[in-house]
Amino acid sequence: MLAVARSPAWAETNTSPDREGSHMNSRPNVVLVHGAWADGSSWSGVIERLQADGYHVTAPQFPLTSTADDVARLRQVLTLQDGPTIVAGHSYGGQIMTALGTDAPNLVGLVYIAAFGLDQGESLSALLSQGPTPPALAHLFTDKEGYMWQPEEDFVQHFAADVDPVRAKVMHAAQQPIASSAFTEPMGAPAWKSLPSWYLIATQDQAIPPDAQRMFANRMSATTIEIPASHVPMVSHPDEAAQFVKTAAETRTATPAGQARR
């Protein structure tokens, strides 16, 4: 969470040469960035809805070995897009896309879905230390290789609290651990300072407090909506999440790459 465009390390959808999508409709491509303890399949409901509306969607897998490694994967995927691209990130996925800085290829907008949106010099650990540990993160454990995992009970009851427990247990079984070092890495120049941003706030989030999400959204002057969702709104509320991504994409329709800066 390297090869070329058909690498099994990540999944690209709608890959036919004459695909319907952003190039043919002047719509941006959409790249979806998963967070910690998740993988690209966490976006399945959103992918289905965006594809049904003719968007070219890519949901890569990220190694979660370091922010630098994850940013390198996202840059790889952005380079493979055929034109202007919207990136949507969930949770730690917001850290990845924020760390793209100001020179990411093809990027014309950022959509945060209950995601971290740090400013320069901030780190995840410093931010999380400012208040009580959120319930979804209260019992994380670190293995001997330095990777952090979530227990099933916390995942089902707090991380994905509004997802059917059977499905939440499947999501937990497929979780990708994250290197603990990613939480201490300071943010460089954040991408949101030079790109238009959108933020979906999950008001029942037990991983990133809703007030922290509002703070992120306010300081990046993001277009914002709030929905009554847990930390995984793209799973429990795929209609709203997909529509929000489409709203951002429609705003950036026909925006030439390289002309997306504020």
FENTA-V442819 format. One record per pair of residues at least 24 apart in sequence whose ideal C-beta (glycine too) atoms are under 8 Angstrom apart, sorted by the first residue. I is the first residue (numbers start at 1). GAP is how many residues later the second one is. If there is no record, write none. Layout:
i=I gap=GAP
i=I gap=GAP
This chain:
i=1 gap=33
i=1 gap=38
i=1 gap=59
i=1 gap=60
i=1 gap=61
i=1 gap=62
i=1 gap=63
i=1 gap=64
i=1 gap=69
i=1 gap=72
i=1 gap=175
i=2 gap=71
i=2 gap=74
i=5 gap=75
i=9 gap=51
i=9 gap=52
i=10 gap=30
i=10 gap=48
i=10 gap=49
i=10 gap=50
i=10 gap=51
i=10 gap=63
i=10 gap=67
i=11 gap=29
i=11 gap=47
i=11 gap=48
i=11 gap=49
i=11 gap=50
i=12 gap=46
i=12 gap=48
i=12 gap=68
i=13 gap=34
i=13 gap=38
i=13 gap=43
i=13 gap=44
i=13 gap=45
i=13 gap=46
i=14 gap=37
i=14 gap=42
i=14 gap=43
i=19 gap=37
i=20 gap=34
i=21 gap=33
i=21 gap=34
i=21 gap=35
i=22 gap=33
i=22 gap=34
i=22 gap=59
i=22 gap=60
i=22 gap=61
i=22 gap=62
i=22 gap=63
i=23 gap=33
i=23 gap=59
i=23 gap=60
i=25 gap=29
i=26 gap=227
i=26 gap=228
i=27 gap=27
i=27 gap=28
i=27 gap=29
i=27 gap=222
i=27 gap=223
i=27 gap=226
i=28 gap=55
i=28 gap=56
i=28 gap=57
i=28 gap=58
i=28 gap=80
i=28 gap=81
i=28 gap=221
i=28 gap=224
i=28 gap=225
i=28 gap=227
i=29 gap=26
i=29 gap=27
i=29 gap=28
i=29 gap=29
i=29 gap=52
i=29 gap=53
i=29 gap=54
i=29 gap=55
i=29 gap=56
i=29 gap=57
i=29 gap=77
i=30 gap=25
i=30 gap=26
i=30 gap=27
i=30 gap=28
i=30 gap=55
i=30 gap=56
i=30 gap=57
i=30 gap=58
i=30 gap=215
i=30 gap=219
i=31 gap=26
i=31 gap=27
i=31 gap=28
i=31 gap=29
i=31 gap=43
i=31 gap=46
i=31 gap=47
i=31 gap=50
i=31 gap=54
i=31 gap=55
i=31 gap=56
i=31 gap=57
i=32 gap=25
i=32 gap=26
i=32 gap=27
i=32 gap=55
i=32 gap=56
i=32 gap=57
i=32 gap=58
i=32 gap=61
i=33 gap=27
i=33 gap=29
i=33 gap=41
i=33 gap=54
i=33 gap=55
i=33 gap=56
i=33 gap=57
i=33 gap=60
i=33 gap=61
i=33 gap=63
i=33 gap=64
i=34 gap=25
i=34 gap=27
i=34 gap=28
i=34 gap=56
i=34 gap=59
i=35 gap=54
i=35 gap=55
i=35 gap=56
i=35 gap=57
i=35 gap=58
i=35 gap=59
i=35 gap=80
i=36 gap=28
i=36 gap=55
i=36 gap=56
i=36 gap=112
i=36 gap=140
i=36 gap=141
i=36 gap=142
i=36 gap=146
i=37 gap=112
i=37 gap=113
i=37 gap=118
i=37 gap=122
i=37 gap=135
i=37 gap=138
i=37 gap=139
i=37 gap=140
i=37 gap=141
i=38 gap=52
i=38 gap=53
i=38 gap=133
i=38 gap=136
i=38 gap=137
i=38 gap=138
i=38 gap=194
i=39 gap=135
i=39 gap=136
i=39 gap=137
i=41 gap=133
i=42 gap=48
i=42 gap=129
i=42 gap=190
i=42 gap=192
i=42 gap=193
i=43 gap=47
i=43 gap=191
i=45 gap=189
i=45 gap=190
i=45 gap=193
i=45 gap=196
i=45 gap=197
i=46 gap=42
i=46 gap=188
i=46 gap=192
i=46 gap=195
i=46 gap=196
i=46 gap=199
i=48 gap=190
i=49 gap=189
i=49 gap=190
i=49 gap=193
i=49 gap=194
i=50 gap=192
i=50 gap=195
i=50 gap=196
i=53 gap=193
i=55 gap=191
i=55 gap=194
i=56 gap=25
i=56 gap=26
i=61 gap=115
i=62 gap=31
i=62 gap=34
i=62 gap=114
i=64 gap=28
i=64 gap=83
i=64 gap=112
i=64 gap=113
i=64 gap=114
i=64 gap=115
i=64 gap=118
i=65 gap=114
i=66 gap=113
i=66 gap=115
i=66 gap=116
i=66 gap=119
i=67 gap=28
i=67 gap=29
i=67 gap=32
i=67 gap=115
i=67 gap=118
i=68 gap=117
i=70 gap=25
i=70 gap=26
i=70 gap=29
i=70 gap=112
i=71 gap=25
i=71 gap=28
i=71 gap=29
i=74 gap=26
i=74 gap=30
i=75 gap=25
i=75 gap=29
i=75 gap=30
i=78 gap=26
i=78 gap=27
i=78 gap=28
i=78 gap=29
i=79 gap=26
i=79 gap=27
i=81 gap=24
i=81 gap=25
i=83 gap=174
i=84 gap=24
i=84 gap=168
i=84 gap=171
i=84 gap=172
i=84 gap=173
i=84 gap=176
i=85 gap=172
i=86 gap=24
i=86 gap=25
i=86 gap=159
i=86 gap=162
i=86 gap=163
i=86 gap=166
i=87 gap=24
i=88 gap=24
i=88 gap=25
i=88 gap=157
i=88 gap=160
i=89 gap=24
i=89 gap=26
i=90 gap=24
i=90 gap=25
i=90 gap=142
i=90 gap=144
i=91 gap=24
i=91 gap=25
i=91 gap=116
i=91 gap=117
i=91 gap=140
i=92 gap=24
i=92 gap=32
i=92 gap=86
i=92 gap=90
i=94 gap=122
i=95 gap=29
i=95 gap=87
i=95 gap=92
i=97 gap=94
i=98 gap=89
i=98 gap=92
i=98 gap=93
i=98 gap=94
i=99 gap=88
i=99 gap=89
i=99 gap=91
i=99 gap=92
i=100 gap=91
i=101 gap=87
i=101 gap=88
i=101 gap=89
i=101 gap=90
i=102 gap=87
i=102 gap=89
i=102 gap=91
i=102 gap=92
i=102 gap=159
i=104 gap=87
i=105 gap=152
i=106 gap=151
i=107 gap=84
i=107 gap=88
i=107 gap=150
i=107 gap=153
i=108 gap=87
i=108 gap=88
i=108 gap=144
i=108 gap=147
i=108 gap=149
i=108 gap=152
i=109 gap=86
i=109 gap=87
i=109 gap=88
i=109 gap=89
i=109 gap=139
i=109 gap=140
i=109 gap=142
i=109 gap=143
i=109 gap=151
i=110 gap=81
i=110 gap=82
i=110 gap=85
i=110 gap=86
i=110 gap=87
i=110 gap=88
i=111 gap=86
i=111 gap=87
i=111 gap=88
i=111 gap=89
i=111 gap=133
i=111 gap=134
i=111 gap=137
i=112 gap=85
i=112 gap=86
i=112 gap=87
i=112 gap=88
i=112 gap=104
i=112 gap=105
i=112 gap=110
i=113 gap=87
i=113 gap=89
i=113 gap=120
i=113 gap=121
i=113 gap=128
i=113 gap=131
i=114 gap=86
i=114 gap=87
i=114 gap=88
i=114 gap=91
i=114 gap=93
i=114 gap=94
i=114 gap=99
i=114 gap=115
i=114 gap=117
i=114 gap=118
i=114 gap=119
i=115 gap=84
i=115 gap=93
i=115 gap=101
i=116 gap=92
i=116 gap=100
i=117 gap=73
i=117 gap=75
i=117 gap=80
i=117 gap=82
i=117 gap=99
i=117 gap=100
i=117 gap=102
i=117 gap=103
i=117 gap=105
i=118 gap=69
i=118 gap=72
i=119 gap=68
i=119 gap=71
i=119 gap=100
i=120 gap=66
i=120 gap=67
i=120 gap=68
i=120 gap=69
i=120 gap=70
i=121 gap=65
i=121 gap=66
i=122 gap=64
i=122 gap=65
i=123 gap=60
i=123 gap=61
i=123 gap=62
i=123 gap=63
i=123 gap=64
i=124 gap=58
i=124 gap=59
i=124 gap=60
i=124 gap=61
i=125 gap=58
i=125 gap=59
i=127 gap=85
i=128 gap=55
i=131 gap=78
i=134 gap=24
i=134 gap=71
i=134 gap=72
i=134 gap=73
i=134 gap=74
i=134 gap=75
i=135 gap=71
i=136 gap=70
i=136 gap=71
i=136 gap=95
i=137 gap=70
i=142 gap=38
i=143 gap=34
i=146 gap=33
i=146 gap=34
i=146 gap=35
i=147 gap=30
i=147 gap=31
i=147 gap=32
i=147 gap=33
i=148 gap=29
i=148 gap=30
i=148 gap=31
i=148 gap=32
i=148 gap=35
i=149 gap=26
i=149 gap=28
i=150 gap=25
i=158 gap=48
i=158 gap=49
i=158 gap=72
i=158 gap=73
i=159 gap=47
i=159 gap=48
i=159 gap=71
i=159 gap=72
i=159 gap=73
i=160 gap=70
i=160 gap=71
i=160 gap=72
i=160 gap=75
i=160 gap=76
i=161 gap=43
i=161 gap=45
i=161 gap=69
i=161 gap=70
i=162 gap=42
i=162 gap=67
i=162 gap=68
i=162 gap=74
i=163 gap=67
i=163 gap=69
i=163 gap=72
i=163 gap=73
i=167 gap=68
i=171 gap=61
i=171 gap=64
i=190 gap=30
i=192 gap=28
i=192 gap=30
i=193 gap=27
i=194 gap=67
i=194 gap=68
i=195 gap=65
i=195 gap=66
i=195 gap=67
i=196 gap=27
i=196 gap=52
i=196 gap=55
i=196 gap=56
i=196 gap=64
i=196 gap=66
i=197 gap=24
i=197 gap=25
i=197 gap=26
i=198 gap=24
i=198 gap=25
i=198 gap=26
i=198 gap=46
i=198 gap=49
i=198 gap=50
i=199 gap=24
i=199 gap=25
i=199 gap=26
i=200 gap=24
i=200 gap=25
i=200 gap=26
i=200 gap=27
i=200 gap=33
i=200 gap=40
i=200 gap=41
i=200 gap=44
i=201 gap=24
i=201 gap=25
i=201 gap=26
i=202 gap=24
i=202 gap=25
i=202 gap=27
i=202 gap=28
i=202 gap=29
i=202 gap=31
i=203 gap=24
i=203 gap=25
i=203 gap=26
i=204 gap=24
i=204 gap=25
i=204 gap=26
i=205 gap=24
i=205 gap=25
i=205 gap=26
i=206 gap=24
i=206 gap=25
i=207 gap=24
i=223 gap=24
i=223 gap=25
i=223 gap=28
